[in-house]
């Protein structure tokens, strides 16, 4: 095995040198010990520096789920180790055939427009989610194949009927995407709910100043916190100013200057500095990691040997460690993130760097000649791959450095990798959604369950399309295996089937793993009890308060 070429310099380092050096860890208390015994007090507005602004305040992108968590509540919440606890639903049961779920709902809860929360409201939400014109297609991706009907038995009893058993249901429902919204507001249509959504949550959307911030104010009547909240009742703070600070240097600078009380996604170049000064938390997001989804229908990656060769051609692990300063973990398994239940650890280092193996596979695939630039050729065509990456929505500046490292390393095997940034409008507008639009694309999918495999790998067929299958890989055996895992209640059998699915995807090299999606928060020492929830890493401010310095 040959030593990989020198990794490209970390671009983010240049921007961050004026602030701090880098380091790595998963959590820290900073210099917050002086506030460790502080008791909750009311008042103050949290100034929060977030990274990305979504096109709507509700929807199926994780960035929207983060926002929805502040003003809407879900039926259930998920805690560590995957345990499901009550939220808007106080209890639930499932029929013997695992198809009918009955939820008992909290009584006395109201949406912030005064509309009562009841079973009819939950029914309206399910029907709205599954409407083809829904602003939230992620819900359909989770339960569209399983949903049959919903029914309000009485005000506090909601019945959900499925077409077939779906064991990940409760985990799915714990996510912010499934936040219950006011039926009165939903009736006003998508535009009104995009701008001014209304839930039962601890905060109310006062105003969205596009390009700048969202102003949240406290819901003084809040009485529906989940069981795993740090307190029940209204929020301690008066509100949140949710600022959009896309530039990571400016975002971290706003924390060090005191302009922000807490920020999202600490630049890894500032990690060590942040640990020494602030309270730092990091959450490794379950679901699908950031991967190269390789186009199996058109282009050079239709050949499995070429896909496998690409996996071996670059030292992705070293590239991740260098670009992210050993802060964000490498994830060689292209199917599931290492924090996902039923993750197959045997695939943790799938397709390790092996240039000799890459060259052997490419020779076997017939790419035996090279042009003057060192790019392999076959039948007059070059081994060129157009790799699209969503810039500013999935891939950060540090992530771009990583991709450039992979691009440079893959040259040694004869690959000509063309990196193509996709703007948020292009990404979400569908410019890169068809087999003729890219050879590979980088993407992720946050999810608290291995059932996400069904969303990502269900076949994309003419009569049953699946736009989430970014590799355009259709395999009936794979789909059947995942569906069987989703249906069984036998945990051992479920783990076995999910492992089989991951191994099949890995063998076919339909996706090559890169790194885990993460949430990190850094907060000023005096801002206490900000936490990250466990289903997909949403920041929670309901329990937060500003402490007074202890004598």
BALUMVO-728144 format. One record per residue (C-alpha): residue in three letters; x, y, z. Coordinates in nm, 4 decimals. Layout:
N
PT residu       px       py       pz
PT    ALA        X        Y        Z
...
# end
This chain:
551
PT residu       px       py       pz
PT    UNK   0.0000   0.0000   0.0000
PT    UNK   0.1450   0.3347  -0.1025
PT    UNK   0.1331   0.6496   0.1058
PT    UNK  -0.1346   0.8910  -0.0224
PT    UNK  -0.0337   1.2206  -0.1698
PT    UNK  -0.0033   1.5115   0.0707
PT    UNK  -0.3455   1.6427   0.1693
PT    UNK  -0.4387   1.9882   0.0506
PT    UNK  -0.4058   2.2672   0.3077
PT    UNK  -0.7172   2.3222   0.5145
PT    UNK  -0.8836   2.6276   0.3593
PT    UNK  -1.0768   2.7033   0.6749
PT    UNK  -0.7508   2.7331   0.8666
PT    UNK  -0.6624   3.0506   0.6840
PT    UNK  -0.9884   3.2128   0.7877
PT    UNK  -0.9669   3.0854   1.1431
PT    UNK  -0.6093   3.1641   1.2411
PT    UNK  -0.7050   3.5016   1.3767
PT    UNK  -0.9445   3.3367   1.6178
PT    UNK  -0.7894   3.0215   1.7561
PT    UNK  -0.6093   2.6948   1.7063
PT    UNK  -0.7971   2.3704   1.6623
PT    UNK  -0.8561   2.0559   1.8619
PT    UNK  -1.1059   1.7763   1.9108
PT    UNK  -1.3479   1.6390   2.1670
PT    UNK  -1.7181   1.5697   2.1998
PT    UNK  -1.8234   1.7864   2.4926
PT    UNK  -1.6967   2.0436   2.7376
PT    UNK  -1.8097   2.2666   3.0179
PT    UNK  -1.5770   2.5503   2.9226
PT    UNK  -1.5271   2.7903   3.2138
PT    UNK  -1.8884   2.7479   3.3221
PT    UNK  -1.8291   2.5972   3.6684
PT    UNK  -1.9142   2.9269   3.8357
PT    UNK  -2.2717   2.8812   3.7088
PT    UNK  -2.2971   2.5061   3.7720
PT    UNK  -2.5339   2.5393   4.0689
PT    UNK  -2.7407   2.8222   3.9261
PT    UNK  -3.1173   2.7997   3.9678
PT    UNK  -3.3497   2.8788   3.6764
PT    UNK  -3.4634   3.2397   3.6498
PT    UNK  -3.7033   3.4011   3.4046
PT    UNK  -3.6242   3.6621   3.1440
PT    UNK  -3.3881   3.7508   2.8628
PT    UNK  -3.3770   3.6745   2.4912
PT    UNK  -3.1416   3.4136   2.3512
PT    UNK  -2.9333   3.5338   2.0568
PT    UNK  -2.8644   3.2186   1.8555
PT    UNK  -2.6308   3.2044   1.5568
PT    UNK  -2.7473   2.9355   1.3142
PT    UNK  -2.5886   2.8394   0.9836
PT    UNK  -2.8467   2.7944   0.7085
PT    UNK  -3.1743   2.9615   0.6198
PT    UNK  -3.4395   2.7316   0.4703
PT    UNK  -3.6889   2.8348   0.2006
PT    UNK  -3.9798   2.7795   0.4450
PT    UNK  -4.0107   2.7521   0.8219
PT    UNK  -4.1663   2.4065   0.7869
PT    UNK  -4.0652   2.1234   0.5586
PT    UNK  -3.8649   1.8068   0.5170
PT    UNK  -3.5074   1.9338   0.5534
PT    UNK  -3.3324   1.8863   0.8869
PT    UNK  -3.2680   2.2613   0.9010
PT    UNK  -3.6452   2.3068   0.9048
PT    UNK  -3.6869   2.0399   1.1714
PT    UNK  -3.4507   2.2410   1.3933
PT    UNK  -3.6814   2.5423   1.3590
PT    UNK  -4.0027   2.3410   1.3949
PT    UNK  -3.8827   2.2057   1.7279
PT    UNK  -3.9128   2.5562   1.8748
PT    UNK  -4.2816   2.6171   1.7949
PT    UNK  -4.4344   2.2704   1.7503
PT    UNK  -4.4575   1.9509   1.9553
PT    UNK  -4.4555   1.5931   1.8289
PT    UNK  -4.6587   1.2983   1.9529
PT    UNK  -4.3566   1.1308   2.1153
PT    UNK  -3.9938   1.2057   2.2015
PT    UNK  -3.6847   0.9859   2.1816
PT    UNK  -3.4149   0.9649   2.4472
PT    UNK  -3.0762   0.7964   2.4528
PT    UNK  -3.0599   0.4308   2.3483
PT    UNK  -3.3732   0.4845   2.1368
PT    UNK  -3.6315   0.4749   2.4166
PT    UNK  -3.9588   0.6468   2.3234
PT    UNK  -4.1289   0.8641   2.5869
PT    UNK  -4.4601   1.0571   2.5954
PT    UNK  -4.5061   1.4055   2.4547
PT    UNK  -4.8388   1.5129   2.3011
PT    UNK  -4.9328   1.1466   2.3252
PT    UNK  -4.9398   1.0209   2.6830
PT    UNK  -4.9782   0.6548   2.5891
PT    UNK  -5.0112   0.4253   2.2873
PT    UNK  -5.0817   0.0676   2.1942
PT    UNK  -5.0634  -0.1380   1.8782
PT    UNK  -5.2866  -0.4150   1.7539
PT    UNK  -5.1730  -0.7755   1.7395
PT    UNK  -5.1190  -0.7544   1.3619
PT    UNK  -4.9036  -0.4405   1.4181
PT    UNK  -5.1149  -0.2356   1.1771
PT    UNK  -5.3373  -0.0238   1.4026
PT    UNK  -5.1850   0.2225   1.6479
PT    UNK  -5.4024   0.3951   1.9080
PT    UNK  -5.2665   0.7081   2.0770
PT    UNK  -5.4045   0.8682   2.3925
PT    UNK  -5.3487   1.2436   2.3710
PT    UNK  -5.2852   1.5117   2.6317
PT    UNK  -5.5956   1.6986   2.7361
PT    UNK  -5.6122   2.0745   2.7793
PT    UNK  -5.3480   2.1656   2.5207
PT    UNK  -5.4057   2.4502   2.2734
PT    UNK  -5.2300   2.5774   1.9653
PT    UNK  -5.0987   2.9308   2.0066
PT    UNK  -5.3835   3.0643   1.7887
PT    UNK  -5.6286   2.9331   2.0492
PT    UNK  -5.7399   2.6277   1.8487
PT    UNK  -5.7789   2.3166   2.0700
PT    UNK  -5.5306   2.0347   2.0248
PT    UNK  -5.7252   1.7118   1.9814
PT    UNK  -5.7413   1.3916   1.7786
PT    UNK  -5.9101   1.5694   1.4886
PT    UNK  -5.6127   1.8085   1.4700
PT    UNK  -5.3713   1.5141   1.4568
PT    UNK  -5.5802   1.3541   1.1825
PT    UNK  -5.5692   1.6804   0.9841
PT    UNK  -5.1901   1.6903   1.0150
PT    UNK  -5.1469   1.3367   0.8827
PT    UNK  -5.3756   1.4101   0.5885
PT    UNK  -5.1930   1.7371   0.5159
PT    UNK  -4.8512   1.5734   0.5347
PT    UNK  -4.9524   1.3091   0.2829
PT    UNK  -5.1122   1.5535   0.0394
PT    UNK  -4.9086   1.5636  -0.2859
PT    UNK  -4.8819   1.9436  -0.2438
PT    UNK  -4.7412   1.9140   0.1081
PT    UNK  -4.4526   2.1346   0.2143
PT    UNK  -4.3161   1.8338   0.4033
PT    UNK  -4.2319   1.5471   0.1627
PT    UNK  -4.0115   1.3810   0.4240
PT    UNK  -4.3186   1.2595   0.6121
PT    UNK  -4.4402   1.0892   0.2952
PT    UNK  -4.0945   0.9351   0.2522
PT    UNK  -4.1243   0.7795   0.5990
PT    UNK  -4.4859   0.6638   0.6100
PT    UNK  -4.6371   0.7144   0.2628
PT    UNK  -4.5832   0.3483   0.1730
PT    UNK  -4.7333   0.2388   0.5056
PT    UNK  -5.0187   0.4822   0.5679
PT    UNK  -5.3764   0.3638   0.5192
PT    UNK  -5.5989   0.5919   0.7259
PT    UNK  -5.6331   0.7966   1.0425
PT    UNK  -5.9330   0.8481   1.2663
PT    UNK  -6.0360   1.0632   1.5621
PT    UNK  -6.2102   0.8224   1.7987
PT    UNK  -6.2793   1.1075   2.0434
PT    UNK  -6.0986   1.4269   2.1438
PT    UNK  -5.8147   1.2446   2.3171
PT    UNK  -5.7962   0.9216   2.1159
PT    UNK  -5.6309   0.9074   1.7737
PT    UNK  -5.6144   0.5923   1.5625
PT    UNK  -5.3577   0.5388   1.2865
PT    UNK  -5.3979   0.2418   1.0535
PT    UNK  -5.1124   0.1116   0.8403
PT    UNK  -5.1138  -0.1046   0.5293
PT    UNK  -4.8379  -0.3230   0.6749
PT    UNK  -4.6329  -0.3387   0.9963
PT    UNK  -4.3780  -0.0616   1.0422
PT    UNK  -4.1596  -0.1130   1.3493
PT    UNK  -3.9700   0.2240   1.3244
PT    UNK  -4.2953   0.4244   1.3445
PT    UNK  -4.2496   0.5742   1.6905
PT    UNK  -3.8881   0.6722   1.6247
PT    UNK  -3.9966   0.8437   1.3040
PT    UNK  -4.2752   1.0318   1.4834
PT    UNK  -4.0269   1.1701   1.7387
PT    UNK  -3.8627   1.3958   1.4792
PT    UNK  -3.9342   1.7642   1.4264
PT    UNK  -4.0793   1.6946   1.0802
PT    UNK  -4.3774   1.5412   1.2590
PT    UNK  -4.4490   1.8504   1.4705
PT    UNK  -4.8266   1.8971   1.4968
PT    UNK  -4.9541   2.2264   1.3503
PT    UNK  -5.2773   2.4196   1.3945
PT    UNK  -5.5486   2.2903   1.1588
PT    UNK  -5.6923   2.6415   1.1435
PT    UNK  -5.3629   2.7748   1.0089
PT    UNK  -5.3087   2.4716   0.7828
PT    UNK  -5.6403   2.5512   0.6142
PT    UNK  -5.4937   2.8823   0.4965
PT    UNK  -5.2605   2.6975   0.2616
PT    UNK  -4.8873   2.6425   0.2059
PT    UNK  -4.7807   3.0058   0.1730
PT    UNK  -4.9274   3.1110   0.5087
PT    UNK  -4.7724   2.8115   0.6828
PT    UNK  -4.4377   2.8654   0.5155
PT    UNK  -4.4192   3.2164   0.6652
PT    UNK  -4.6213   3.1895   0.9861
PT    UNK  -4.6622   2.8298   1.1070
PT    UNK  -4.8473   2.7760   1.4356
PT    UNK  -4.7959   2.4911   1.6809
PT    UNK  -4.8429   2.4128   2.0488
PT    UNK  -4.4740   2.4597   2.1287
PT    UNK  -4.2829   2.6706   2.3822
PT    UNK  -4.2224   2.9565   2.1355
PT    UNK  -4.4272   3.1472   1.8787
PT    UNK  -4.2996   3.2706   1.5428
PT    UNK  -4.3363   3.6473   1.5755
PT    UNK  -4.1623   3.7456   1.2523
PT    UNK  -3.9351   3.5974   0.9890
PT    UNK  -3.6964   3.8609   0.8593
PT    UNK  -3.5732   3.6822   0.5486
PT    UNK  -3.1987   3.6825   0.5066
PT    UNK  -3.1515   3.7980   0.8629
PT    UNK  -3.3342   3.6159   1.1451
PT    UNK  -3.6491   3.4674   1.2945
PT    UNK  -3.7967   3.6364   1.5989
PT    UNK  -3.9498   3.3885   1.8439
PT    UNK  -4.1435   3.4960   2.1517
PT    UNK  -4.2350   3.2873   2.4539
PT    UNK  -4.5641   3.0966   2.4611
PT    UNK  -4.6831   3.1957   2.8112
PT    UNK  -4.9424   2.9164   2.8196
PT    UNK  -4.7118   2.6296   2.7257
PT    UNK  -4.8119   2.3100   2.9051
PT    UNK  -4.7087   2.0262   2.6755
PT    UNK  -4.3353   1.9626   2.7196
PT    UNK  -4.2111   1.6070   2.6527
PT    UNK  -4.1373   1.3724   2.9403
PT    UNK  -3.7630   1.4116   2.8847
PT    UNK  -3.7693   1.7915   2.9161
PT    UNK  -3.5730   1.9425   3.2037
PT    UNK  -3.8862   2.1205   3.3281
PT    UNK  -4.2581   2.1455   3.2573
PT    UNK  -4.4420   2.4697   3.1861
PT    UNK  -4.3474   2.7779   2.9826
PT    UNK  -3.9929   2.8606   2.8738
PT    UNK  -3.7782   3.0605   3.1144
PT    UNK  -3.6554   3.3046   2.8495
PT    UNK  -3.8724   3.5673   2.6811
PT    UNK  -3.7737   3.4629   2.3313
PT    UNK  -3.5082   3.3681   2.0752
PT    UNK  -3.3483   3.5705   1.7987
PT    UNK  -3.2584   3.2934   1.5532
PT    UNK  -2.9913   3.4540   1.3339
PT    UNK  -2.8653   3.3184   1.0019
PT    UNK  -2.4852   3.3387   0.9990
PT    UNK  -2.3661   3.1253   0.7098
PT    UNK  -2.0028   3.2315   0.7280
PT    UNK  -1.8429   3.0114   0.9924
PT    UNK  -1.5793   3.2701   1.0871
PT    UNK  -1.8449   3.5340   1.1467
PT    UNK  -2.0612   3.2857   1.3356
PT    UNK  -1.7853   3.1892   1.5775
PT    UNK  -1.6772   3.5500   1.6035
PT    UNK  -2.0290   3.6455   1.7119
PT    UNK  -1.9928   3.4033   2.0041
PT    UNK  -1.6511   3.5252   2.1123
PT    UNK  -1.7657   3.8881   2.0928
PT    UNK  -2.0805   3.8182   2.2925
PT    UNK  -2.3159   3.9093   2.0057
PT    UNK  -2.4481   3.5521   2.0199
PT    UNK  -2.5227   3.3560   2.3362
PT    UNK  -2.5041   3.0240   2.1511
PT    UNK  -2.4084   2.9096   1.8010
PT    UNK  -2.4581   2.6049   1.5816
PT    UNK  -2.1793   2.4074   1.4128
PT    UNK  -1.8602   2.5223   1.5781
PT    UNK  -1.5923   2.5441   1.3065
PT    UNK  -1.3553   2.2578   1.3750
PT    UNK  -1.0588   2.4934   1.3440
PT    UNK  -1.1961   2.6694   1.6561
PT    UNK  -1.2889   2.3558   1.8488
PT    UNK  -1.0099   2.3686   2.1059
PT    UNK  -1.0633   2.7381   2.1695
PT    UNK  -1.4385   2.6850   2.2105
PT    UNK  -1.3837   2.4023   2.4593
PT    UNK  -1.1740   2.6270   2.6765
PT    UNK  -1.4170   2.9183   2.6819
PT    UNK  -1.7687   2.7870   2.6307
PT    UNK  -2.0056   2.4989   2.6938
PT    UNK  -1.9626   2.2717   2.3916
PT    UNK  -2.1843   1.9806   2.2861
PT    UNK  -2.1523   1.7513   1.9857
PT    UNK  -2.4142   1.5109   1.8536
PT    UNK  -2.3311   1.2447   1.5939
PT    UNK  -2.6422   1.2334   1.3783
PT    UNK  -2.7925   0.8910   1.3077
PT    UNK  -2.9293   0.7992   0.9669
PT    UNK  -2.7359   0.8025   0.6454
PT    UNK  -2.3914   0.9651   0.6696
PT    UNK  -2.2526   1.2069   0.4142
PT    UNK  -2.1697   0.9762   0.1237
PT    UNK  -2.0774   0.9641  -0.2391
PT    UNK  -2.3927   0.8301  -0.4038
PT    UNK  -2.2623   0.6782  -0.7268
PT    UNK  -2.4863   0.6846  -1.0350
PT    UNK  -2.5457   0.3216  -1.1312
PT    UNK  -2.7600   0.3972  -1.4378
PT    UNK  -2.5505   0.6348  -1.6497
PT    UNK  -2.1830   0.7256  -1.6808
PT    UNK  -1.8573   0.5666  -1.5675
PT    UNK  -1.9981   0.4329  -1.2390
PT    UNK  -2.2407   0.1942  -1.4061
PT    UNK  -1.9534  -0.0566  -1.3819
PT    UNK  -1.9316  -0.1995  -1.0287
PT    UNK  -1.5533  -0.2410  -1.0578
PT    UNK  -1.5151   0.1297  -1.1330
PT    UNK  -1.7316   0.2156  -0.8328
PT    UNK  -1.5211  -0.0093  -0.6125
PT    UNK  -1.2005   0.1356  -0.7569
PT    UNK  -1.3179   0.4853  -0.6669
PT    UNK  -1.3678   0.3700  -0.3081
PT    UNK  -1.0110   0.2401  -0.2892
PT    UNK  -0.8531   0.5274  -0.4864
PT    UNK  -0.8505   0.7907  -0.2115
PT    UNK  -0.7643   0.7889   0.1564
PT    UNK  -1.1033   0.9200   0.2653
PT    UNK  -1.0266   0.8602   0.6317
PT    UNK  -0.7140   1.0762   0.6260
PT    UNK  -0.8959   1.3382   0.4219
PT    UNK  -1.1773   1.3580   0.6798
PT    UNK  -0.9361   1.3753   0.9727
PT    UNK  -0.7352   1.6518   0.8064
PT    UNK  -1.0244   1.8630   0.6805
PT    UNK  -1.2205   1.8405   1.0052
PT    UNK  -0.9260   1.8506   1.2468
PT    UNK  -1.0174   1.5140   1.4031
PT    UNK  -1.3479   1.6599   1.5263
PT    UNK  -1.6030   1.5082   1.2864
PT    UNK  -1.5807   1.1268   1.2572
PT    UNK  -1.4972   0.9351   0.9435
PT    UNK  -1.7748   0.6946   0.8365
PT    UNK  -1.6616   0.4338   0.5850
PT    UNK  -1.9983   0.2565   0.5869
PT    UNK  -2.1930   0.4349   0.3139
PT    UNK  -2.5286   0.3000   0.4296
PT    UNK  -2.5686   0.4078   0.7917
PT    UNK  -2.4055   0.6496   1.0312
PT    UNK  -2.2183   0.4890   1.3205
PT    UNK  -2.4705   0.6310   1.5719
PT    UNK  -2.7695   0.4619   1.4049
PT    UNK  -2.9286   0.1607   1.5744
PT    UNK  -2.8385  -0.1619   1.3867
PT    UNK  -2.5327  -0.0043   1.2242
PT    UNK  -2.3021  -0.2794   1.0922
PT    UNK  -1.9673  -0.2081   1.2551
PT    UNK  -1.7887  -0.4579   1.0305
PT    UNK  -1.8228  -0.2016   0.7496
PT    UNK  -1.6701   0.0841   0.9512
PT    UNK  -1.3640   0.0964   0.7261
PT    UNK  -1.5236  -0.0160   0.4002
PT    UNK  -1.3033   0.0440   0.0946
PT    UNK  -0.9868   0.1524   0.2770
PT    UNK  -0.7238   0.3347   0.0778
PT    UNK  -0.5475   0.0845  -0.1510
PT    UNK  -0.4160   0.2358  -0.4736
PT    UNK  -0.2914  -0.1013  -0.5987
PT    UNK  -0.6407  -0.2480  -0.5614
PT    UNK  -0.7923   0.0547  -0.7355
PT    UNK  -0.5536   0.0161  -1.0286
PT    UNK  -0.6227  -0.3570  -1.0528
PT    UNK  -0.9993  -0.3048  -1.0658
PT    UNK  -0.9720  -0.0337  -1.3295
PT    UNK  -0.7482  -0.2538  -1.5423
PT    UNK  -1.0020  -0.5353  -1.5132
PT    UNK  -1.2769  -0.2919  -1.6171
PT    UNK  -1.0847  -0.2113  -1.9364
PT    UNK  -0.9571   0.1361  -1.8440
PT    UNK  -0.6003   0.0381  -1.9325
PT    UNK  -0.4689   0.3425  -2.1209
PT    UNK  -0.3838   0.6922  -1.9988
PT    UNK  -0.3772   1.0248  -2.1813
PT    UNK  -0.1114   1.2952  -2.1500
PT    UNK  -0.2752   1.4231  -1.8314
PT    UNK  -0.2568   1.0830  -1.6642
PT    UNK  -0.6325   1.0235  -1.6942
PT    UNK  -0.7365   0.6711  -1.7829
PT    UNK  -0.9109   0.6131  -2.1150
PT    UNK  -1.1228   0.3416  -2.2714
PT    UNK  -1.2517   0.3368  -2.6280
PT    UNK  -1.1629   0.7024  -2.6717
PT    UNK  -1.3454   0.8132  -2.3563
PT    UNK  -1.1809   0.9475  -2.0429
PT    UNK  -1.2472   0.8256  -1.6882
PT    UNK  -1.4168   1.1514  -1.5971
PT    UNK  -1.6745   1.1755  -1.3180
PT    UNK  -1.8903   1.4785  -1.2474
PT    UNK  -1.9260   1.4952  -0.8679
PT    UNK  -2.1952   1.7381  -0.7520
PT    UNK  -2.1920   1.8699  -0.3962
PT    UNK  -2.4611   2.0896  -0.2372
PT    UNK  -2.2593   2.3949  -0.1359
PT    UNK  -2.4022   2.5969   0.1500
PT    UNK  -2.6623   2.3368   0.2406
PT    UNK  -2.4810   2.0047   0.2946
PT    UNK  -2.1104   2.0649   0.2358
PT    UNK  -1.9295   2.3297   0.4433
PT    UNK  -1.6060   2.5054   0.3521
PT    UNK  -1.4206   2.2347   0.5446
PT    UNK  -1.6151   1.9719   0.3498
PT    UNK  -1.5083   2.1323   0.0223
PT    UNK  -1.1462   2.0947   0.1311
PT    UNK  -1.2127   1.7254   0.1940
PT    UNK  -1.3593   1.6806  -0.1555
PT    UNK  -1.0614   1.8552  -0.3088
PT    UNK  -0.8312   1.6171  -0.1229
PT    UNK  -1.0231   1.3179  -0.2596
PT    UNK  -1.0150   1.4710  -0.6073
PT    UNK  -0.6377   1.5095  -0.5894
PT    UNK  -0.5758   1.1616  -0.4508
PT    UNK  -0.8001   0.9905  -0.7086
PT    UNK  -0.5803   1.1314  -0.9862
PT    UNK  -0.3146   0.8777  -0.8917
PT    UNK  -0.5465   0.5969  -1.0018
PT    UNK  -0.6337   0.7827  -1.3228
PT    UNK  -0.9686   0.9383  -1.2239
PT    UNK  -1.0595   1.2822  -1.3541
PT    UNK  -1.2963   1.4130  -1.0852
PT    UNK  -1.4861   1.7295  -1.1746
PT    UNK  -1.6260   1.8944  -0.8590
PT    UNK  -1.9457   2.0883  -0.9276
PT    UNK  -2.0971   2.3049  -0.6521
PT    UNK  -2.4756   2.3152  -0.6405
PT    UNK  -2.6347   2.6272  -0.4914
PT    UNK  -2.9255   2.5855  -0.2473
PT    UNK  -3.1718   2.7002  -0.5147
PT    UNK  -3.0309   2.4480  -0.7632
PT    UNK  -3.0234   2.1730  -0.5008
PT    UNK  -3.3791   2.2163  -0.3799
PT    UNK  -3.5083   2.3182  -0.7217
PT    UNK  -3.4227   1.9735  -0.8601
PT    UNK  -3.1472   2.0675  -1.1051
PT    UNK  -2.9455   1.7620  -1.0005
PT    UNK  -3.2148   1.4980  -0.9653
PT    UNK  -3.1898   1.2861  -1.2795
PT    UNK  -2.9422   1.0195  -1.3982
PT    UNK  -2.8056   1.2505  -1.6679
PT    UNK  -2.7208   1.5306  -1.4234
PT    UNK  -2.4262   1.3793  -1.2322
PT    UNK  -2.1991   1.0787  -1.1904
PT    UNK  -2.1907   1.1134  -0.8115
PT    UNK  -2.3467   1.3402  -0.5531
PT    UNK  -2.2750   1.3955  -0.1846
PT    UNK  -2.5738   1.3798   0.0478
PT    UNK  -2.6988   1.2604   0.3878
PT    UNK  -3.0295   1.1802   0.5572
PT    UNK  -3.0820   1.2317   0.9302
PT    UNK  -3.2936   0.9598   1.0903
PT    UNK  -3.3101   0.7871   1.4307
PT    UNK  -3.3717   0.4468   1.2751
PT    UNK  -3.2104   0.2063   1.0288
PT    UNK  -3.5492   0.2123   0.8582
PT    UNK  -3.4071   0.5092   0.6665
PT    UNK  -3.2548   0.2463   0.4366
PT    UNK  -3.6012   0.1919   0.2884
PT    UNK  -3.6345   0.5625   0.2115
PT    UNK  -3.2958   0.5830   0.0413
PT    UNK  -3.2818   0.2459  -0.1352
PT    UNK  -3.6401   0.1640  -0.2319
PT    UNK  -3.6410   0.1136  -0.6070
PT    UNK  -3.6986   0.4136  -0.8327
PT    UNK  -3.9499   0.2780  -1.0825
PT    UNK  -4.1688   0.4522  -1.3412
PT    UNK  -4.4908   0.3491  -1.1710
PT    UNK  -4.3435   0.3948  -0.8215
PT    UNK  -4.0784   0.6691  -0.8265
PT    UNK  -3.8352   0.7299  -0.5432
PT    UNK  -3.6466   1.0560  -0.5772
PT    UNK  -3.4449   0.9765  -0.2637
PT    UNK  -3.2593   0.6936  -0.4385
PT    UNK  -2.9671   0.9159  -0.5406
PT    UNK  -2.7656   0.6226  -0.6793
PT    UNK  -3.0540   0.5168  -0.9060
PT    UNK  -2.9823   0.1665  -0.7824
PT    UNK  -3.2741  -0.0716  -0.8275
PT    UNK  -3.2455  -0.4074  -0.6539
PT    UNK  -3.5640  -0.5989  -0.5615
PT    UNK  -3.3722  -0.8192  -0.3176
PT    UNK  -3.2367  -0.5162  -0.1324
PT    UNK  -3.5798  -0.3571  -0.1103
PT    UNK  -3.7393  -0.6792   0.0157
PT    UNK  -3.4670  -0.7229   0.2791
PT    UNK  -3.5131  -0.3727   0.4170
PT    UNK  -3.8913  -0.3991   0.4113
PT    UNK  -3.8727  -0.7265   0.6032
PT    UNK  -3.6495  -0.5574   0.8632
PT    UNK  -3.8974  -0.2707   0.8937
PT    UNK  -4.1837  -0.5138   0.9529
PT    UNK  -4.0455  -0.7568   1.2094
PT    UNK  -4.0739  -0.7047   1.5847
PT    UNK  -3.7935  -0.9548   1.6510
PT    UNK  -3.4932  -0.7346   1.7319
PT    UNK  -3.2368  -1.0035   1.6502
PT    UNK  -3.3985  -1.0716   1.3132
PT    UNK  -3.4253  -0.6998   1.2463
PT    UNK  -3.0552  -0.6479   1.3158
PT    UNK  -2.9668  -0.9419   1.0910
PT    UNK  -3.1751  -0.8109   0.8012
PT    UNK  -3.0485  -0.4538   0.8288
PT    UNK  -2.6918  -0.5903   0.8304
PT    UNK  -2.7635  -0.7918   0.5162
PT    UNK  -2.8896  -0.4774   0.3466
PT    UNK  -2.5819  -0.2768   0.4431
PT    UNK  -2.3499  -0.5529   0.3216
PT    UNK  -2.5284  -0.5726  -0.0124
PT    UNK  -2.5043  -0.1967  -0.0651
PT    UNK  -2.1367  -0.2096   0.0294
PT    UNK  -2.0596  -0.5025  -0.2015
PT    UNK  -2.2225  -0.3181  -0.4915
PT    UNK  -2.0401   0.0040  -0.3971
PT    UNK  -2.3577   0.1976  -0.4716
PT    UNK  -2.2579   0.4427  -0.1995
PT    UNK  -1.9143   0.5208  -0.0563
PT    UNK  -1.9075   0.6584   0.2983
PT    UNK  -1.7259   0.9777   0.3940
PT    UNK  -1.8188   1.1307   0.7322
PT    UNK  -2.1023   1.1687   0.9794
PT    UNK  -2.3446   1.4582   0.9785
PT    UNK  -2.3130   1.6277   1.3189
PT    UNK  -2.4722   1.8935   1.5338
PT    UNK  -2.2491   2.0947   1.7622
PT    UNK  -2.3484   2.3803   1.9907
PT    UNK  -2.1292   2.6221   2.1835
PT    UNK  -2.2929   2.8487   2.4385
PT    UNK  -2.1831   3.1224   2.6737
PT    UNK  -2.1208   2.9981   3.0309
PT    UNK  -2.4136   3.1919   3.1756
PT    UNK  -2.6674   3.0380   2.9347
PT    UNK  -2.7650   2.7127   3.1021
PT    UNK  -2.9573   2.4003   3.0031
PT    UNK  -2.9473   2.4267   2.6262
PT    UNK  -2.9553   2.0662   2.5040
PT    UNK  -2.9608   1.8567   2.1885
PT    UNK  -3.2466   1.6118   2.1476
PT    UNK  -3.1759   1.2522   2.0490
PT    UNK  -3.3814   1.1777   1.7383
PT    UNK  -3.1905   1.3998   1.4954
PT    UNK  -2.9953   1.6608   1.6863
PT    UNK  -3.2425   1.9463   1.7168
PT    UNK  -3.1311   2.2257   1.9535
PT    UNK  -3.3761   2.2690   2.2450
PT    UNK  -3.4185   2.6092   2.4116
PT    UNK  -3.7360   2.5499   2.6141
PT    UNK  -3.5339   2.4684   2.9287
PT    UNK  -3.2617   2.7296   2.8798
PT    UNK  -3.2120   3.0196   3.1189
PT    UNK  -2.9623   3.2950   3.1916
PT    UNK  -2.7867   3.2293   3.5215
PT    UNK  -2.6669   3.4901   3.7617
PT    UNK  -2.3041   3.4730   3.8685
PT    UNK  -2.2706   3.2903   4.1979
PT    UNK  -2.1020   3.4694   4.4919
# end
